Every structure is written in structure tokens, then in C-alpha cells.
């Protein structure tokens, strides 16, 4: 039977699949952390996992990407050069983005004194305003919400005005 394709899985393919899966898993786990350096390291691991995935997609290692001279052309013989070119491009892009992320992390560390990603203050203000308006994404409009961010009187002062002490803004900023 000529032209039969060998569909057996060798040990190197399984090992590389496990390594690529491990790099992606650890990379995504690190990117979900609050430390900027862990986010950068997670991005680097994702880049390495992508490079390895592209090289594994190139086929069996050791075959030349281009045949030389007068050898007869056998389509099953040469390796595909496209995954190698894509891996090289991925390396350059990963290096550039890593340098950019390191610069951003350093700038953030210089400005705030730590590398931890903090909660966005504006998101907190929008959430407080949404709760005071009686709408909540989880419960819907007009729903009763017992946890009123620790305000004993329901978030209003004696004159019926909303209390703005919890979000750090003065009452005149909301009018």
C-alpha cells in the first residue's frame, strides 16, 4: 500500500502536548493574579507555550524545511516552514510586549509603591450609584438589598440626601 499516512502517536508528541498544556495552564493562572510581575511572568509563559505549539504543528523534527538541489520532490519529505516562521514572529512579538509590560509595571511601582493591581475606584462608585438607584445586576430593578455597604440608616442622612461618605466624594460632586 503506497502513500499510506502513518497516524501513530509517538511519545514526543504526547510529551509536547502535556508541556504546552502545562505552560498555558500556569500562564493563565499567573495572569489572573493581582501582582503585576506575576501577570508579566504569566504572559511570558503563554508566549513560550504558543511558540512550542507552533513548532509542534510543524511536524516531525529533523526534516529539512526546503529540499536542496536535484533531489526528487516528495510531498511527505520536507517539513513545513510556515510554523517556524510564525514561531519566530511570535518570539519577536512576545519580546516587544514583555518589554512594554515590564515598563508599565515599573511605572506603576514607582507611582504607587507596590506592584499590586488595585480595584478601580470609578467601578466602585458606579456600583454604589446603581445600588442606591434600586437596580442591581443580580437581583434586578427595585429589589431589596439588605447589605447597604455598612450604612446603618440605609445610606441617607436626616434630610433625605444620599450619604456620600463611603465613596470618598462630596455630595456636591454628584449634583
C-alpha positions in Angstrom: 0.0 0.0 0.0 1.8 3.1 -1.2 1.0 6.6 0.0 -0.3 5.4 3.4 -0.2 8.0 6.1 1.3 7.0 9.5 -1.3 8.1 12.1 0.5 6.7 15.2 1.2 9.0 18.1 4.8 9.0 19.3 6.0 9.8 22.8 7.4 13.2 21.8 4.0 14.4 20.6 2.3 13.4 23.8 5.1 15.0 25.9 5.0 18.2 23.9 1.2 18.3 24.3 1.5 18.0 28.0 4.2 20.6 28.2 2.2 23.1 26.1 -0.9 22.5 28.2 1.1 23.0 31.4 2.6 26.3 30.1 -0.8 27.6 29.1 -2.3 26.5 32.4 0.4 28.1 34.6 0.5 31.2 32.3 -3.3 31.8 32.7 -3.1 31.1 36.4 -0.4 33.7 36.8 -2.2 36.3 34.6 -5.2 36.1 37.0 -3.2 37.2 40.0 -3.1 40.8 41.3 0.7 41.2 41.2 1.9 42.9 38.0 5.1 40.9 38.0 3.1 37.7 38.1 0.9 38.9 35.2 4.1 39.6 33.2 5.5 36.2 34.0 2.2 34.6 33.0 2.3 36.4 29.7 5.9 35.2 29.1 4.8 31.6 29.8 1.9 32.0 27.4 4.3 33.2 24.8 6.6 30.2 25.3 3.6 27.9 25.2 2.5 29.4 21.9 6.0 29.1 20.4 6.1 25.4 21.4 2.6 24.8 20.0 3.6 26.4 16.7 6.8 24.3 16.5 4.9 21.1 17.3 2.5 21.9 14.5 5.4 21.9 12.1 5.6 18.1 12.1 8.3 15.6 12.9 11.6 17.4 13.9 14.8 16.8 12.0 13.4 17.1 8.5 14.7 19.9 6.3 12.2 22.7 5.6 13.5 23.0 2.0 14.9 20.3 -0.2 18.2 21.0 -1.9 19.4 20.6 -5.5 18.3 17.7 -7.7 16.6 15.5 -5.2 13.2 14.2 -6.3 10.3 16.1 -4.7 8.3 14.0 -2.3 5.5 15.9 -0.6 5.8 13.8 2.5 9.5 14.5 2.9 10.0 18.3 3.6 8.9 20.0 6.7 6.5 22.9 6.6 8.5 26.2 7.0 5.4 28.3 7.9 5.2 27.2 11.6 8.9 28.0 12.0 8.3 31.5 10.5 5.3 32.0 12.7 7.2 30.9 15.8 10.0 33.4 15.0 7.4 36.2 14.6 5.7 35.1 17.9 9.1 35.4 19.7 9.6 38.9 18.4 6.1 40.0 19.4 6.3 38.4 22.8 9.6 40.1 23.4 8.2 43.5 22.5 5.1 43.1 24.6 7.1 41.8 27.5 9.3 44.9 27.4 6.2 47.1 27.2 4.5 45.3 30.1 7.7 45.5 32.2 7.9 49.3 31.6 4.2 49.6 32.7 4.8 47.5 35.8 7.9 49.6 36.7 6.0 52.8 36.2 3.1 51.6 38.3 5.5 50.5 41.0 7.3 53.9 41.0 3.9 55.8 41.3 2.1 53.6 43.8 5.0 51.9 45.7 3.6 48.4 45.1 3.0 46.1 42.1 -0.5 45.1 43.1 -3.4 45.9 40.8 -5.9 47.8 42.8 -9.7 47.9 42.4 -10.9 50.6 40.1 -12.4 53.5 42.2 -14.8 54.5 39.4 -16.2 51.0 39.1 -16.9 51.1 42.8 -18.7 54.4 42.5 -20.9 53.2 39.7 -21.8 50.1 41.7 -22.8 52.2 44.7 -24.8 54.5 42.5 -26.5 51.5 40.9 -27.4 50.1 44.4 -28.8 53.4 45.5 -30.9 53.7 42.4 -32.5 50.4 43.3 -31.1 48.4 40.4 -28.8 45.5 40.8 -27.4 43.4 38.0 -28.0 40.2 40.0 -31.4 40.9 41.6 -32.9 43.3 39.0 -34.6 46.7 39.4 -36.5 47.6 42.6 -35.1 44.7 44.5 -34.5 44.9 48.2 -30.8 44.9 49.1 -30.0 44.4 52.8 -26.3 44.8 52.6 -26.0 48.6 52.1 -22.2 48.8 52.5 -22.3 49.2 56.2 -24.5 52.2 56.4 -26.8 51.9 59.5 -29.5 54.3 58.2 -29.9 53.0 54.7 -27.5 55.5 53.1 -29.4 58.6 53.7 -29.0 61.4 56.2 -31.8 63.1 58.2 -32.7 65.5 55.3 -33.2 62.6 52.9 -30.0 63.3 51.0 -27.8 60.4 50.0 -24.8 59.8 52.2 -21.5 60.2 50.2 -19.0 59.3 52.9 -18.4 55.8 51.7 -17.2 56.6 48.2 -14.9 59.4 49.0 -16.8 62.1 47.1 -18.6 65.2 48.4 -22.3 65.5 48.0 -21.9 68.5 45.6 -19.9 66.3 43.2 -23.0 64.2 42.5 -25.4 67.0 41.7 
